[in-house]
Amino acid sequence: MIVHNANCWKFTRLTEAVVIAVVMLSMLLPGTSEGAELKVATEYIYPTAYEVRGGQIQSGPNGRGSRVQESVVVPTAFATREVGVVFSVEATVSGMNRDAKVITSLEPRNKNDNTELMIAATLGKLNEVRNLLSRGAMVNARNNFGSTALMGAAAGGYDEIVQQLLLKNAKADIKTRNGSTALMFAAKNGQLRVVEQLLAAGAKVNEGDSEGITALMYAVQGSYPAVVEKLLKSGARPDHADRHGTTPKALALKNNDRDVLVILTRGVGVK
């Protein structure tokens, strides 16, 4: 079955499932890309009850060791069980006829729904990332927490992997369940080079997570002056307050971070 927009279908062939996925994704606006997951499922029948038919009882010497011979065990009740594998489908809709280009690939996942690409990107395994991308791994797949491969690479500062993912149209502004973006992960860990890459790719500098914390605030909190300066020059708001009313300057004062305070003060009004 394919699971997309809370709708479910059951298919007997992969090609049938892919066609339906394409039709659904083709309804997007021209020039946009989107992904969906589909589970190619099949059913098998297994018995739940049995009956022994025929045969005869033969006793051993002195009536011991009785055993049944020439009997047949026949199943009398059955149930079905669905099994299958999860595939990823990504479609890019063209501008004229709105046809979809489809890429399908197996996406094995672990218990947290991490794909092989997510794991390789988070661990900084560049060659493995390149190999998985060449095989059509879905770049924007998310795990149970809403995280993507780009977020893992950004947090670790693996700029070459970030570049590879962005070249394969990784989306910079996907959010996790708590609203974090790849830019926030990079800023929180002081990954200046990755911050620069993500900003160049169009990452929204003033996005806030579920608590209203922005990438700038994460950089201030971690005491990363170079990242703070880069974000300010890219339009980050130094006067932004989170849900609790805390501003970047308040965070710097709390940390007694004079270097960051100077940058924030100098950066007021930067757009």
LINQUIPE-V594066 format. One record per residue. N is the residue number from 1. SS is DSSP state (A for helix, B for strand, O for the rest). Layout:
n=N ss=SS
n=N ss=SS
This chain:
n=1 ss=O
n=2 ss=B
n=3 ss=B
n=4 ss=B
n=5 ss=O
n=6 ss=O
n=7 ss=B
n=8 ss=B
n=9 ss=O
n=10 ss=O
n=11 ss=O
n=12 ss=O
n=13 ss=O
n=14 ss=A
n=15 ss=A
n=16 ss=A
n=17 ss=A
n=18 ss=A
n=19 ss=A
n=20 ss=A
n=21 ss=A
n=22 ss=A
n=23 ss=A
n=24 ss=A
n=25 ss=A
n=26 ss=O
n=27 ss=O
n=28 ss=O
n=29 ss=O
n=30 ss=O
n=31 ss=O
n=32 ss=O
n=33 ss=B
n=34 ss=B
n=35 ss=B
n=36 ss=B
n=37 ss=B
n=38 ss=B
n=39 ss=B
n=40 ss=B
n=41 ss=B
n=42 ss=B
n=43 ss=B
n=44 ss=B
n=45 ss=B
n=46 ss=B
n=47 ss=B
n=48 ss=B
n=49 ss=B
n=50 ss=B
n=51 ss=B
n=52 ss=B
n=53 ss=B
n=54 ss=B
n=55 ss=B
n=56 ss=B
n=57 ss=B
n=58 ss=B
n=59 ss=O
n=60 ss=O
n=61 ss=A
n=62 ss=A
n=63 ss=A
n=64 ss=O
n=65 ss=O
n=66 ss=O
n=67 ss=B
n=68 ss=B
n=69 ss=B
n=70 ss=B
n=71 ss=B
n=72 ss=B
n=73 ss=B
n=74 ss=B
n=75 ss=B
n=76 ss=B
n=77 ss=B
n=78 ss=B
n=79 ss=B
n=80 ss=B
n=81 ss=B
n=82 ss=B
n=83 ss=B
n=84 ss=B
n=85 ss=B
n=86 ss=B
n=87 ss=B
n=88 ss=B
n=89 ss=B
n=90 ss=B
n=91 ss=B
n=92 ss=B
n=93 ss=B
n=94 ss=O
n=95 ss=O
n=96 ss=O
n=97 ss=O
n=98 ss=O
n=99 ss=O
n=100 ss=B
n=101 ss=B
n=102 ss=B
n=103 ss=B
n=104 ss=B
n=105 ss=B
n=106 ss=B
n=107 ss=O
n=108 ss=O
n=109 ss=B
n=110 ss=O
n=111 ss=O
n=112 ss=O
n=113 ss=O
n=114 ss=O
n=115 ss=B
n=116 ss=A
n=117 ss=A
n=118 ss=A
n=119 ss=A
n=120 ss=A
n=121 ss=A
n=122 ss=A
n=123 ss=O
n=124 ss=O
n=125 ss=O
n=126 ss=A
n=127 ss=A
n=128 ss=A
n=129 ss=A
n=130 ss=A
n=131 ss=A
n=132 ss=A
n=133 ss=A
n=134 ss=A
n=135 ss=O
n=136 ss=O
n=137 ss=O
n=138 ss=O
n=139 ss=O
n=140 ss=O
n=141 ss=O
n=142 ss=O
n=143 ss=O
n=144 ss=O
n=145 ss=O
n=146 ss=O
n=147 ss=O
n=148 ss=O
n=149 ss=A
n=150 ss=A
n=151 ss=A
n=152 ss=A
n=153 ss=A
n=154 ss=A
n=155 ss=A
n=156 ss=A
n=157 ss=O
n=158 ss=O
n=159 ss=A
n=160 ss=A
n=161 ss=A
n=162 ss=A
n=163 ss=A
n=164 ss=A
n=165 ss=A
n=166 ss=A
n=167 ss=A
n=168 ss=O
n=169 ss=O
n=170 ss=O
n=171 ss=O
n=172 ss=O
n=173 ss=O
n=174 ss=O
n=175 ss=O
n=176 ss=O
n=177 ss=O
n=178 ss=O
n=179 ss=O
n=180 ss=O
n=181 ss=O
n=182 ss=A
n=183 ss=A
n=184 ss=A
n=185 ss=A
n=186 ss=A
n=187 ss=A
n=188 ss=A
n=189 ss=O
n=190 ss=O
n=191 ss=O
n=192 ss=A
n=193 ss=A
n=194 ss=A
n=195 ss=A
n=196 ss=A
n=197 ss=A
n=198 ss=A
n=199 ss=A
n=200 ss=A
n=201 ss=O
n=202 ss=O
n=203 ss=O
n=204 ss=O
n=205 ss=O
n=206 ss=O
n=207 ss=O
n=208 ss=B
n=209 ss=O
n=210 ss=O
n=211 ss=O
n=212 ss=O
n=213 ss=O
n=214 ss=B
n=215 ss=A
n=216 ss=A
n=217 ss=A
n=218 ss=A
n=219 ss=A
n=220 ss=A
n=221 ss=A
n=222 ss=O
n=223 ss=O
n=224 ss=O
n=225 ss=A
n=226 ss=A
n=227 ss=A
n=228 ss=A
n=229 ss=A
n=230 ss=A
n=231 ss=A
n=232 ss=A
n=233 ss=A
n=234 ss=O
n=235 ss=O
n=236 ss=O
n=237 ss=O
n=238 ss=O
n=239 ss=O
n=240 ss=O
n=241 ss=B
n=242 ss=O
n=243 ss=O
n=244 ss=O
n=245 ss=O
n=246 ss=O
n=247 ss=B
n=248 ss=A
n=249 ss=A
n=250 ss=A
n=251 ss=A
n=252 ss=A
n=253 ss=A
n=254 ss=A
n=255 ss=A
n=256 ss=O
n=257 ss=O
n=258 ss=A
n=259 ss=A
n=260 ss=A
n=261 ss=A
n=262 ss=A
n=263 ss=A
n=264 ss=A
n=265 ss=A
n=266 ss=A
n=267 ss=A
n=268 ss=O
n=269 ss=O
n=270 ss=O
n=271 ss=O
